[in-house]
Amino acid sequence: MPSERISERSGLKYALSYAAKVWKKGIGLSKREIYKLNGGRSPVVHSYSTFNRYTGVVRDFVKFCIEEKGLSKLKHISYETVKEYLERKIEKGYSAKTLKVNATALRKFFNTVGKEEIAEKIEKDYYSFYKEGAEARHTRGFSNPLRVISNLKDPVHKLIAELQFRTGARVGDVKKIQIDEENKRVVITKSKGGRTRVIDFKELCKYDPDKLYEFERIAELKKELDKALKERDWKEIRGGGGSIGSYYKDLRQAAKKAQESYGGAHSFRANYAENFWKWGEMQGWDRDRIASTLEEHLGHSRVYWSRLYAGR
């Protein structure tokens, strides 16, 4: 079922519309017959669920190109644009399964609109994307997080990484950390899902007085970071506009130097969860209490996710 070509001068939104029309023609048709006609590969999709998944991926990619990269024409899209898009998904912790769907949808899209060279490169690098996604999803915390932190080249990156390690904060939440000196609390407002996260060190100190030193270290790190960020561009550090931030690049190299599997910045959240779980067990807390407290600290909507991070 070959399709006529569209012009490279076409806009991305039109290209998406064109691809959707082509794909939709296959719904309800026999896969076996289509495969025979096209040498074992189908240029269409055969179910509405697949159609919706693939068009959703391409729609998100088009939005990324237009809003973040300033690219609106098919001729302006290169494999590097696609690679950047998928790497952003990896950095954000998308599962290997989701990355598989993303890569497959984009490969089919570029084949459909006549950009086979991009489709071929996606197929060639497909397993590397899948592998990185699998590692990022399944890798627990770093086995030696402090060694990874020490290998970071940028002093500001070290502050961010240690704050993540000691608070379980997401990268985007590090700037939002507030230190309540009077009540010995670490507060993060408007975290993911609009939640407010609180780590009450005054309460923790009732069980372990040494937790006070942890609070003081966090307060010191946040003070240093606030000062450093007055002279730095947060967007350059975290990334944006389709580019991976310098923090992630530095962290990947630091993990490599420390001979650690790279699972992204979320590995520090996993380290926090693992360490807090062990600490809770030492205090004699039961599993439910540890999990529910960790849920508050990490800002999860369900205890399940906190246990997953802690490997429990």
C-alpha positions in Angstrom: 0.0 0.0 0.0 2.4 2.7 -1.2 1.6 6.3 -0.5 2.4 9.4 -2.6 5.1 11.6 -1.4 4.5 15.0 0.1 6.8 18.0 -0.3 9.7 18.6 2.1 8.4 22.2 2.2 5.3 21.0 3.9 4.6 22.1 7.4 5.0 19.6 10.3 1.3 19.9 11.2 0.3 19.1 7.6 2.8 16.2 7.6 1.1 14.8 10.7 -2.3 15.1 9.1 -1.0 13.4 6.0 0.5 10.5 7.9 -2.6 10.1 10.0 -4.7 9.7 6.8 -2.4 7.1 5.4 -2.2 5.1 8.6 -5.9 5.1 9.1 -6.5 3.3 5.8 -5.1 0.2 7.3 -7.6 -0.1 10.2 -9.5 -3.3 9.7 -7.3 -4.7 7.0 -5.4 -8.0 7.3 -1.9 -7.6 8.6 -0.8 -10.7 6.7 -2.0 -9.4 3.3 -0.4 -5.9 3.9 2.9 -7.6 4.9 2.9 -9.6 1.7 2.4 -6.5 -0.4 5.1 -4.5 1.4 7.8 -7.0 2.0 7.1 -7.7 5.6 6.5 -4.2 6.8 3.2 -2.3 7.0 3.0 1.4 6.1 -0.3 1.7 7.9 -1.7 0.8 11.3 -4.3 -1.9 12.0 -6.1 -0.7 15.1 -7.5 2.5 16.6 -5.5 2.1 19.8 -2.2 1.9 17.8 -3.4 4.8 15.6 -4.1 6.9 18.7 -0.8 6.1 20.3 1.3 6.8 17.2 -0.5 10.1 16.3 -0.2 11.1 20.0 3.6 10.6 19.9 4.0 12.5 16.6 1.8 15.3 17.8 4.0 15.7 20.9 7.1 15.6 18.7 5.7 18.3 16.4 4.9 20.4 19.4 8.4 20.0 20.6 9.8 21.0 17.2 7.7 24.1 16.8 7.5 25.4 20.4 11.0 24.4 21.7 13.1 24.2 18.6 11.5 26.8 16.4 11.2 24.3 13.5 7.9 24.2 11.6 8.8 22.7 8.2 9.5 19.1 7.4 12.7 20.0 5.5 14.2 21.5 8.7 13.9 18.3 10.7 17.1 16.2 11.0 17.9 13.0 12.9 19.6 15.1 15.5 16.2 16.7 16.3 14.7 13.2 16.8 17.6 12.1 18.9 17.2 15.2 21.1 13.5 14.5 21.5 14.1 10.9 22.6 17.0 11.7 24.9 14.7 14.2 26.6 12.3 11.3 27.3 15.1 9.2 28.7 16.3 12.0 31.0 12.8 12.4 32.3 12.7 8.8 33.2 10.3 7.4 30.6 10.0 3.6 30.6 11.7 1.5 28.0 8.3 0.4 26.8 7.2 4.0 26.3 10.5 4.8 24.5 9.9 1.8 22.2 6.5 3.2 21.2 7.9 6.7 20.7 10.8 5.4 18.5 8.5 3.1 16.5 5.9 5.8 15.9 8.5 8.3 14.7 10.2 5.8 12.5 6.8 5.0 10.8 6.1 8.8 10.6 9.3 9.6 8.7 8.9 6.6 6.4 5.3 7.7 5.6 6.3 11.3 4.8 9.3 10.3 2.6 12.2 11.0 5.1 13.5 7.4 4.9 17.1 8.5 5.9 15.8 9.6 9.3 13.6 6.5 9.7 16.7 4.3 9.0 18.8 6.0 11.6 16.0 5.7 14.2 15.9 2.0 13.4 19.7 1.7 13.6 19.8 3.3 17.0 16.5 1.8 18.2 18.0 -0.6 20.7 20.4 2.0 22.2 17.4 4.2 23.0 15.5 1.2 24.4 18.5 0.1 26.5 19.0 3.5 28.0 15.4 3.7 28.8 15.5 0.3 30.5 18.5 1.2 32.5 17.0 4.6 33.5 13.8 2.8 34.6 15.3 -0.1 36.4 18.5 1.1 37.8 18.2 1.8 41.5 20.2 4.4 43.3 23.9 4.8 42.7 25.9 2.2 44.7 28.2 5.1 45.8 26.3 8.4 45.2 28.9 10.5 47.0 31.6 9.3 44.7 29.5 10.2 41.7 28.9 13.7 43.2 32.6 14.1 43.8 33.3 13.3 40.1 31.0 16.1 38.9 33.1 18.9 37.3 30.9 21.9 37.9 30.6 23.1 41.5 27.0 24.1 41.0 26.2 20.7 39.7 27.7 19.2 42.9 25.4 21.4 45.0 22.3 20.3 43.1 23.3 16.6 43.2 24.0 16.6 46.9 20.7 18.4 47.6 18.9 15.7 45.5 20.7 13.0 47.4 19.9 14.4 50.9 16.3 15.5 50.2 15.1 13.2 47.4 14.1 16.3 45.4 13.6 16.2 41.7 16.0 18.4 39.7 13.2 20.9 39.0 12.4 21.1 42.7 15.9 21.8 44.0 15.4 25.6 43.4 12.1 25.5 45.3 13.6 24.1 48.5 12.8 26.3 51.5 14.6 26.0 54.8 12.4 26.5 57.9 15.2 27.1 60.5 12.8 27.6 63.4 10.9 24.3 62.9 13.8 22.4 61.3 11.8 21.6 58.2 12.7 21.3 54.5 9.7 22.4 52.5 9.2 22.2 48.7 6.0 23.9 47.5 4.3 23.3 44.2 6.2 20.1 43.4 4.9 17.7 40.7 1.2 17.5 40.8 1.0 20.7 42.8 1.9 18.9 46.0 3.9 20.4 48.9 6.6 18.2 50.3 7.8 18.4 53.8 10.7 16.7 55.6 10.2 17.4 59.3 13.7 17.0 60.8 12.5 18.1 64.3 10.3 15.0 64.3 13.1 12.8 63.0 15.5 14.1 65.6 13.2 12.6 68.3 14.4 9.2 67.0 17.9 10.1 65.9 19.6 13.3 67.2 22.1 13.0 64.4 19.4 14.0 61.9 20.0 17.6 63.0 23.4 17.5 61.3 21.7 16.4 58.1 19.3 19.3 58.3 22.2 21.7 58.8 24.0 20.3 55.8 21.0 20.8 53.6 20.5 24.3 54.8 24.2 25.1 54.0 23.9 23.6 50.5 20.8 25.5 49.7 22.4 28.8 50.8 25.4 28.1 48.6 23.2 27.2 45.7 21.0 30.3 45.9 24.1 32.4 45.9 25.6 30.5 42.9 22.4 30.7 40.8 22.5 34.5 40.9 25.2 34.2 38.3 24.0 31.1 36.4 21.2 30.4 33.9 19.0 27.7 35.4 17.7 26.8 31.9 21.3 26.1 30.8 21.8 23.9 33.8 18.5 21.9 33.7 17.9 22.1 30.0 15.1 23.5 27.9 14.3 24.4 24.3 14.9 20.8 23.3 18.5 20.7 24.7 19.7 18.5 27.5 21.0 20.6 30.4 24.7 20.8 31.4 23.8 19.1 34.7 22.7 15.9 33.0 25.7 15.8 30.7 28.0 16.3 33.6 26.2 13.7 35.7 26.4 11.1 32.9 30.2 11.6 32.7 30.6 11.5 36.5 28.7 8.2 36.7 30.9 6.8 33.9 34.0 7.9 35.7 32.7 6.3 38.9 32.0 3.1 37.0 28.3 3.4 37.8 25.3 2.6 35.6 23.7 5.8 34.6 20.0 6.0 35.5 19.6 9.8 35.3 19.2 12.3 38.1 16.3 10.2 39.6 18.9 7.8 40.9 19.5 10.3 43.8 15.8 10.1 44.7 16.2 6.3 44.7 19.3 6.7 47.0 17.2 8.9 49.4 14.4 6.3 49.4 16.8 3.4 50.0 18.7 5.2 52.8 15.5 6.4 54.5 14.0 2.9 54.4 17.1 1.5 56.1 17.1 4.3 58.7 13.4 3.6 59.5 14.1 -0.1 60.0 16.9 0.8 62.4 14.4 2.9 64.4 12.1 -0.1 64.6 9.4 1.4 62.4 7.1 -1.0 60.6 7.0 -1.1 56.8 3.7 0.9 56.5 5.0 3.7 58.6 8.3 3.9 56.6 6.4 3.8 53.3 3.9 6.5 54.3 6.5 8.8 55.6 8.6 8.3 52.5 5.6 9.1 50.4 5.4 12.5 52.1 9.1 13.1 51.6 9.2 12.2 47.9 5.8 13.8 47.1 4.3 10.6 45.6 0.6 10.2 45.2 0.7 6.5 46.2 2.8 4.5 48.6 3.5 2.0 45.8 5.9 4.5 44.1 7.8 5.1 47.3 8.3 1.4 47.8 9.4 1.1 44.2 12.0 3.7 44.6 13.3 2.1 47.8 13.3 -1.3 46.1 10.8 -2.7 48.6 
